[in-house]
Amino acid sequence: MRRLPKFLIKLSLTVLFLAAYPLYAQITPAQVWQDWQNRAAAEEGVTLLGNVAQTGGQDLDVRNLVLRFEQPQFVLTLDLGQMALRQAGEEVLLTLSDQDQLTLRLTPEEGAPPTTIEGVFQHPNFSQKISRKGGETLYLTTAPELDFDLLSINDMDVAALAGRLAFKARDLTATHLDNSHNNGAQSTFLSISDLAVAAKLTVFESQSHMNYLVNMTDVIGTTNQTQEQQDWQFNLSGVQSQFEGIDQGQSFQMKTSSDAGSMSLRSDGRNLWILGENGPQETTITLEGMPFAVATYRADRSNFNLNWPFTPAPTPQEFALGLGIQGITLSPELWELVDPKMSLPRDPMGVNIDFGGHVLVTSDLSDSVARDASLQSQALPFALRDIELRDLSIAALGATATASGSLSFDADPSAEIAVQTVPKEGVITADFYGVNAMFDALLAAQLIPQDGEMGLRMMMGLFLRPAAGDDHLTANVDFGNRGLAINGMQIK
């Protein structure tokens, strides 16, 4: 049963096992180190090395710690520095020095030159307690401060380029409960009060520079894993980002902020589920020398959901996709640019999309080789079989539009994308409210030229027909054996 691409499983588990590998024997420093090495050896292409010295009693120091991943496409070597394993009663205490210099070496295949990345990892007062009760192993991790700064790439001093890549985390605590050797169950709780990433790049020849900063507060993550299913949940109370730069003397800046948000993911080895939602968010763009110096976009809330099969099956499988953004407003500066006469309604706007159906998956979407081969053949790794449009709603400029219906497809899975996405049959019904009033407002704002009014109204008359209610138009889009017809009028 597949859960993730094979290499991602190796990379994720091998990096994390230092903090989360279950111990089957008595908890001693020597047993911890031996179990870690056994775990690495059990993974194809993975090796864990280190110079181990006994420092008194059962305590161990591990220096020159190296984690090596060897795959057909590349060899990845990570120098991790050093750590200490101390016996503390019935527990083992893992500690790190306040600072380590990390080195990452990537050697591609076919004799290409290697890439070496070096950085400094600071982790004062980092500690992890490992204990066991019954059949469960418990890991308690605390890290008041975690900081990483990139120093060089291929011996090129990052500071000399006035560049920077930095990461920081504050007040990290984590609890990992592992019962995988009994029933495969594992669970993790992670909390970080402040998480930030900063990047800076200066290009001297073009007199350009760019800065990027993202900061997240009160980050909480949980994972639950069994032999059949994996679940991830992420929550945060707020996120802010800032992107700014100067290019040829002209400056620009973009700031975004968002209130509480959450995302959950689930995989059972055959399907992937994603569910996300976000509170109020705001984006502000500042462009020097442009007609609008400052432009702001706001939204009250947004949501996203996806259910998608990623393993091949002989019969079609269910899928679903949803996206919603509500309470969209624009700053007065933007409105002034497009509608200085204030002819257009400026009510909050919104969009909602909700549809699902069945799809025939023909290639393993978790296999990058199969996925790339499918894309190169200009054919999708899946073929649509039917779609049910449960809701498509748009509200803007005082008008609203809604649509629903269903479509079916029967194209050969090996056909090109343009062929696969043409429906065989089906009907979509759409309703429009306030369109005539919106049309008049667009004319008053001079966003529709006067000499084009007649042609546009005639076009609306061809494809939209009056329905019951004030300023209510409707359209019936029919895909059938005779081709495409709108309100009974054959189009092609």
C-alpha positions, 0 to 999 in steps of 0.5 A: 500500500502506497502512502507517499512517494517512496523517497519522501517516505525515506527522507521524512522518516529518517530525519524524524526518527532522531526525535521519534523512533520507538525503542524496543529494549530498555531505555539506555543511551547505548540502546537509543543510538543502536536503535537509530542505526538499525532504523537507518540500516533498514531503509534502503540507501540510508546510513547514520554515522557518528563517532561515539564516546562513552563519557561515564556510566552509560552516557554517550557523546556522538560527534561528527554525526552524518546522515547519508541518503543514496538514491539512483539519481543523487547522493545526499549527505547531511553533517549534523554536528554532535549530540549527547545522550545522558541517562536520567533515571528511567529516561534518556535525555538528548541534548545538543550544543548551543550551536552546530555548523550544518553542511549539506552536500548534493551529488547529482548523477552522471558526474555533474558537479556537487552542490554544497550548502553550509549554514549555522544552526543555533539551538540553546537549551534544546532537550528531549526526554525519551521514556517508555511505559508499557508498550508506548514510547514517549518523546518530550521535546523543548526548544526555546530558540531555534535559528538557522542562517545560510552561510554559503553555497558552493563556497560562495559567501552569501554575505558577500552577495548581500544575500540571506536566508534565515529561519527562526522558531521560538518556544517549540514544544513537541510530544510524540507518542509511539506505539508503532511496534504494537499496532502501528499507531503514532501521534504527535503534538507540536506547538510553536509560538513564533515561526519566521523565514527571511530571505534577502537577495541583492544583484549589484549589476542591476542595482536591484534587491529583494527582501521577503519575510513571513511570520506565523504566530501560535502554530499548532500541528498534530499528526496521527498515523496508523497502518491504514491512514495518516492524518495531519492538522495545522492551525495558527492564530495569524500570519504576516508576510512582506515582500519588497524590492527596488528594481532600476531605482523603482520600489515596490512592496507587498504586505499580506496579513491573515487571521486564524487559519487551519488546514487538515490532510488525510491519506489512506494510501489511495486517496488524498483529502485536504481541507483548509479555511482562513479568517479575514485577510488583507493584501496591500501593494505599493508601487512607486510612480504608478497611478495608484500608489497603494492598493489593498484587497481584503476578504472576510473568509476563504475555504478550500477542499479537495478529495482526489484519488492518486492510485490507478484503478480499473473503475472510475473513482470519486473526486471533489473540489471546492473553493470559496472567497467571501467578503471581498473588498477593494481599497478606495484607491483602486476604485478611484482608478476604474470608477472615479464617478462612483457609478459602480456598486461597491458591495462586498464581492464573493465567489464559491465553487463546489463540484465533484464526480468520477475520474479514471486514474491511469498513472500512479500520481505519487510516482514522479517518473510516471507522472512526468511521462504522462505530461510529456505525452500531452495526456493527463494521468487521469480521464474525467468520466463525470462532473456534478457542478453542485454550486458556482456562485459569483457576486460582484458589482451588484449582480449575482450569477449561479450555475449547477448541472452535470456533465459526462465524458468518455474520451480515451485516457491516452487522448490529448488534454484538449480532447479529454476535457470536451463533454460528451453530454450534460446540461448546465443551468445558469441564473443571473440577477441584476445583470441589466443594472450592472450593464447600465452602471458599467456604461455610466462608468465608461467601462463599456464604450457607447458604440459597443452597447448595442452589440453587447445587448444583442449578444446578451439577448442571444444567450440569455432569456428573461425569467420570473423576477426582477432583472432575472435572466437564465441560460440553459447550456446543453451538451449532446450528440448534436453538439453545444446548444444554449437555450435551444440555439445550436452553437456548434 
